[in-house]
Amino acid sequence: MNKTISITRNKHSNNTRAATVSGLMLVALLTTACGTVTGAAVGAGAGAAVGAGTGHGAKKGALIGTGIGAAVGAIYDITK
């Protein structure tokens, strides 16, 4: 019975470590991708407005704006 308990403890500690590492990696990813996400959101809004205003369609403008905004946000994050 002691072997079963020690195996269970080892599995539990490995799961805890894995969860901790995964959580830290997620936090790091979110903090570094902040400019990219913000750029994509602003680009989508601006692109939709320009697309709707010019008569080319808000959907198409939002898609183009999202791509451009994400690219500019990523460049900003890298150079910051």
Backbone as CSV, one residue per row, in Angstrom:
resi,resn,N_x,N_y,N_z,CA_x,CA_y,CA_z,C_x,C_y,C_z
1,MET,0.816,-1.190,0.000,0.000,0.000,0.000,0.864,1.259,0.000
2,ASN,2.005,1.218,0.621,2.885,2.386,0.613,3.368,2.719,-0.792
3,LYS,3.572,1.694,-1.623,4.006,1.953,-2.991,2.923,2.701,-3.763
4,THR,1.686,2.335,-3.549,0.587,3.005,-4.242,0.503,4.467,-3.827
5,ILE,0.682,4.737,-2.564,0.616,6.113,-2.084,1.775,6.925,-2.654
6,SER,2.976,6.374,-2.690,4.110,7.125,-3.216,3.953,7.363,-4.720
7,ILE,3.382,6.413,-5.455,3.144,6.606,-6.882,2.115,7.708,-7.073
8,THR,1.071,7.698,-6.267,0.045,8.730,-6.353,0.634,10.095,-6.032
9,ARG,1.478,10.179,-5.052,2.104,11.456,-4.711,2.983,11.948,-5.853
10,ASN,3.742,11.060,-6.460,4.597,11.472,-7.570,3.767,11.975,-8.746
11,LYS,2.674,11.277,-9.059,1.817,11.737,-10.153,1.210,13.089,-9.814
12,HIS,0.815,13.252,-8.563,0.209,14.523,-8.149,1.226,15.650,-8.245
13,SER,2.446,15.415,-7.810,3.457,16.473,-7.856,3.835,16.794,-9.298
14,ASN,3.856,15.799,-10.177,4.139,16.059,-11.585,3.011,16.864,-12.220
15,ASN,1.771,16.537,-11.874,0.640,17.300,-12.405,0.666,18.735,-11.902
16,THR,1.046,18.903,-10.649,1.116,20.246,-10.082,2.203,21.060,-10.777
17,ARG,3.351,20.437,-10.999,4.428,21.133,-11.699,4.012,21.491,-13.118
18,ALA,3.377,20.568,-13.790,2.940,20.822,-15.165,1.928,21.964,-15.211
19,ALA,1.018,21.984,-14.266,0.027,23.058,-14.222,0.691,24.397,-13.925
20,THR,1.664,24.412,-13.054,2.361,25.644,-12.712,3.141,26.173,-13.913
21,VAL,3.862,25.296,-14.581,4.639,25.705,-15.752,3.711,26.189,-16.862
22,SER,2.617,25.480,-17.081,1.664,25.893,-18.111,1.071,27.262,-17.796
23,GLY,0.742,27.496,-16.550,0.194,28.787,-16.146,1.189,29.917,-16.343
24,LEU,2.436,29.684,-15.982,3.460,30.714,-16.168,3.711,31.003,-17.641
25,MET,3.676,29.958,-18.466,3.859,30.153,-19.901,2.701,30.954,-20.496
26,LEU,1.493,30.691,-20.017,0.328,31.424,-20.502,0.410,32.896,-20.126
27,VAL,0.837,33.179,-18.914,0.987,34.573,-18.481,2.046,35.275,-19.334
28,ALA,3.150,34.598,-19.595,4.203,35.192,-20.425,3.700,35.454,-21.839
29,LEU,2.939,34.520,-22.377,2.392,34.688,-23.723,1.432,35.862,-23.784
30,LEU,0.579,35.985,-22.792,-0.400,37.069,-22.792,0.256,38.430,-22.647
31,THR,1.294,38.524,-21.846,1.930,39.821,-21.664,2.746,40.227,-22.884
32,THR,3.332,39.269,-23.585,4.120,39.625,-24.760,3.257,39.854,-25.982
33,ALA,2.064,39.296,-26.020,1.200,39.439,-27.191,0.232,40.607,-27.049
34,CYS,0.411,41.425,-26.060,-0.537,42.503,-25.794,-0.620,43.489,-26.955
35,GLY,0.506,43.906,-27.493,0.499,44.847,-28.602,-0.109,44.253,-29.854
36,THR,0.128,42.968,-30.080,-0.428,42.311,-31.257,-1.946,42.257,-31.188
37,VAL,-2.461,41.886,-30.034,-3.913,41.782,-29.860,-4.558,43.166,-29.934
38,THR,-3.941,44.137,-29.295,-4.478,45.496,-29.337,-4.452,46.049,-30.757
39,GLY,-3.348,45.806,-31.466,-3.252,46.263,-32.846,-4.301,45.617,-33.737
40,ALA,-4.546,44.329,-33.506,-5.564,43.632,-34.297,-6.954,44.201,-34.025
41,ALA,-7.237,44.493,-32.781,-8.558,45.032,-32.427,-8.756,46.430,-33.004
42,VAL,-7.759,47.273,-32.855,-7.864,48.633,-33.392,-7.927,48.590,-34.914
43,GLY,-7.116,47.723,-35.523,-7.120,47.598,-36.979,-8.449,47.104,-37.505
44,ALA,-9.067,46.171,-36.800,-10.372,45.651,-37.230,-11.428,46.748,-37.186
45,GLY,-11.424,47.528,-36.120,-12.388,48.621,-36.009,-12.183,49.684,-37.071
46,ALA,-10.925,50.061,-37.266,-10.631,51.082,-38.273,-10.918,50.567,-39.677
47,GLY,-10.549,49.325,-39.930,-10.792,48.736,-41.248,-12.272,48.622,-41.560
48,ALA,-13.058,48.248,-40.562,-14.508,48.152,-40.771,-15.103,49.521,-41.067
49,ALA,-14.630,50.532,-40.365,-15.137,51.886,-40.594,-14.770,52.383,-41.986
50,VAL,-13.521,52.144,-42.375,-13.088,52.588,-43.706,-13.828,51.808,-44.789
51,GLY,-13.969,50.490,-44.594,-14.676,49.672,-45.581,-16.128,50.080,-45.738
52,ALA,-16.774,50.364,-44.643,-18.177,50.777,-44.704,-18.310,52.176,-45.302
53,GLY,-17.371,53.029,-44.980,-17.433,54.401,-45.486,-17.169,54.507,-46.973
54,THR,-16.319,53.624,-47.482,-15.988,53.677,-48.906,-16.901,52.814,-49.748
55,GLY,-17.762,52.037,-49.123,-18.688,51.193,-49.858,-18.122,49.849,-50.265
56,HIS,-16.973,49.476,-49.749,-16.367,48.187,-50.084,-16.773,47.083,-49.119
57,GLY,-17.508,47.401,-48.114,-17.987,46.402,-47.166,-17.188,46.397,-45.878
58,ALA,-17.909,46.364,-44.772,-17.262,46.397,-43.461,-16.512,45.103,-43.175
59,LYS,-17.025,43.968,-43.666,-16.364,42.680,-43.396,-14.979,42.634,-44.027
60,LYS,-14.911,43.019,-45.280,-13.630,42.989,-45.982,-12.642,43.962,-45.337
61,GLY,-13.104,45.137,-44.993,-12.245,46.122,-44.337,-11.764,45.661,-42.976
62,ALA,-12.653,44.979,-42.235,-12.267,44.475,-40.912,-11.210,43.387,-41.032
63,LEU,-11.343,42.516,-42.020,-10.352,41.457,-42.207,-8.984,42.032,-42.559
64,ILE,-8.971,42.964,-43.474,-7.702,43.585,-43.862,-7.122,44.373,-42.697
65,GLY,-7.968,45.111,-41.996,-7.501,45.893,-40.848,-6.966,45.031,-39.715
66,THR,-7.578,43.875,-39.513,-7.091,42.965,-38.467,-5.691,42.477,-38.794
67,GLY,-5.478,42.072,-40.018,-4.148,41.594,-40.415,-3.090,42.665,-40.307
68,ILE,-3.407,43.838,-40.805,-2.431,44.937,-40.747,-2.187,45.361,-39.303
69,GLY,-3.252,45.466,-38.524,-3.099,45.867,-37.125,-2.300,44.870,-36.313
70,ALA,-2.508,43.581,-36.556,-1.751,42.552,-35.842,-0.280,42.609,-36.226
71,ALA,-0.008,42.823,-37.497,1.386,42.912,-37.940,2.077,44.122,-37.327
72,VAL,1.419,45.259,-37.341,2.003,46.471,-36.759,2.167,46.317,-35.246
73,GLY,1.173,45.700,-34.593,1.290,45.465,-33.148,2.441,44.544,-32.801
74,ALA,2.667,43.517,-33.622,3.791,42.608,-33.379,5.117,43.332,-33.567
75,ILE,5.199,44.151,-34.598,6.431,44.934,-34.808,6.662,45.886,-33.638
76,TYR,5.601,46.488,-33.162,5.728,47.377,-31.994,6.235,46.617,-30.775
77,ASP,5.685,45.407,-30.554,6.137,44.602,-29.411,7.600,44.231,-29.532
78,ILE,8.027,43.906,-30.737,9.434,43.492,-30.933,10.374,44.659,-30.707
79,THR,10.009,45.828,-31.207,10.918,46.974,-31.096,10.811,47.703,-29.761
80,LYS,9.790,47.415,-29.005,9.578,48.109,-27.730,10.567,47.669,-26.740
